[in-house]
């Protein structure tokens, strides 16, 4: 696996100070959804490598448990919790299990999401959008709402929503941008909706740091491993936002090279 690239993005916003020396003794606790593989798994790896306690969640019990056990076998403080972000009952059960093991949650990374078929927008009907909105829009709201009581007990709660550069209306309207030529009515619109959810939460919860991450075109199952970045590189922006200090930004949309226009 390639070595992570240096963060250029944070220089563009101030820079953003990050927590560099967090230890397990401080009991920093994070939870990552959709984390049995790809970007989610790498995010768990990087956060737990800082000495954090991380709950790895996935809807597939066997795959999730295997992923968590693999990281735990490397000496990392990782535990598996089953969570289907499209289910109210699953979210309620998951928060109970997490609450049995910790009295607070410092970081929530809403990574779970799905992609859709590459189709002409004119050929899509409403039913084709529903599965993506259930996972990519309603899922993060469901999980965030469910875990808010634990997040409120953190001294510096942080929420990262994994979005996409395809969500940018400004980039989509610019013929010079690659996003302009990529038509994905279901996926792109679901991530644009997620970005507004980030903005709403950030203003409603001023003591939180809530941001959207555009991890770039990384090689994952969602794009059949055709991405140009490794998941380690893509996870950098997610981890950067997850490790913000109290004077970091909130209500923003960031990629590997800095802020992404809405």
C-alpha positions, -999 to +999 in steps of 0.1 A: +000+000+000+013+034-009+023+058+018-003+085+026+002+118+009+009+149+031-022+169+039-023+199+016-060+205+023-056+219+058-033+247+047-062+261+026-084+267+056-061+283+081-045+257+087-067+233+107-050+221+139-054+184+144-049+161+174-015+146+170-008+127+202-041+112+214-036+081+236-059+053+246-057+066+282-078+096+271-104+072+259-111+089+226-139+069+211-150+068+174-175+049+154-174+043+116-203+030+096-199+007+066-164-002+077-159-038+069-139-029+037-126-001+016-126+035+028-144+027+060-120-001+070-090+021+063-105+050+083-109+026+113-073+015+108-060+050+108-080+062+138-073+031+159-036+034+150-037+067+170-046+048+201-083+055+198-110+030+206-130+025+174-163+007+168-163-008+134-198-012+121-212-031+092-246-046+082-229-080+073-222-096+107-196-121+095-176-097+073-177-070+099-166-093+127-137-106+105-126-071+097-127-060+134-109-092+145-082-087+120-074-052+133-077-062+169-052-090+161-028-063+152-031-048+187-056-021+178-086-013+200-113-022+175-147-037+183-174-048+159-210-036+162-236-047+137-254-018+121-276-015+091-280+022+085-313+017+067-330+002+097-343+021+128-343-011+148-307-019+139-296+016+148-314+014+182-298-020+189-263-007+179-264+024+201-274+002+231-244-021+225-220+008+222-234+024+253-227-008+272-190-003+264-185+035+266-203+064+282-196+088+253-187+090+216-162+116+204-163+110+167-190+096+143-179+089+107-210+083+085-192+064+058-218+038+048-233+044+013-241+028-020-237+036-056-262+032-084-264+021-121-247+043-147-278+054-166-290+084-185-309+106-160-339+107-184-342+069-181-343+068-143-375+067-123-382+076-087-380+040-076-344+038-087-334+067-064-350+053-033-324+027-023-296+053-026-315+079-006-323+054+021-286+046+025-269+078+015-293+104+030-317+089+055-290+065+068-266+093+081-295+112+096-308+080+113-274+072+127-265+107+137-298+112+155-295+078+173-260+085+185-265+121+195-269+114+232-235+097+233-219+125+212-233+152+235-213+136+263-180+143+245-160+174+253-153+179+215-178+159+194-171+156+157-192+142+129-178+134+094-202+128+066-185+110+036-197+129+006-183+131-030-170+158-053-199+149-075-221+166-049-207+200-058-233+221-078-205+246-087-183+219-101-212+202-120-220+235-136-184+241-148-178+226-183-141+226-174-146+202-145-148+164-148-179+164-126-197+183-154-195+153-177-204+126-151-242+120-150-254+102-119-288+114-110-293+091-081-258+091-065-248+127-071-281+141-059-280+120-028-246+134-019-257+169-026-286+164-002-261+150+024-241+182+021-271+203+030-277+180+060-241+188+071-248+225+068-280+222+088-265+201+116-234+224+119-256+254+125-280+235+148-252+220+169-226+248+173-206+229+199-199+201+174-176+200+145-196+186+116-181+185+081-184+167+047-155+149+033-149+144-004-123+116-004-117+116-041-118+089-067-103+060-046-101+024-057-130+007-040-157-019-047-181+009-055-161+019-086-148-016-094-114-005-082-109+020-110-101+049-088-068+068-090-061+070-053-055+043-027-079+041+002-051+052+025-048+084+005-086+089+004-090+083+041-066+112+049-093+139+045-118+118+066-093+113+093-082+149+092-118+160+098-123+134+125-093+147+144-101+184+144-094+203+175-120+227+190-110+257+169-112+237+136-139+244+109-174+233+110-201+232+083-176+228+055-169+205+025-133+194+021-113+173-003-077+162-004-067+196-019-087+218+004-123+232+004-147+220-023-172+245-035-208+237-027 
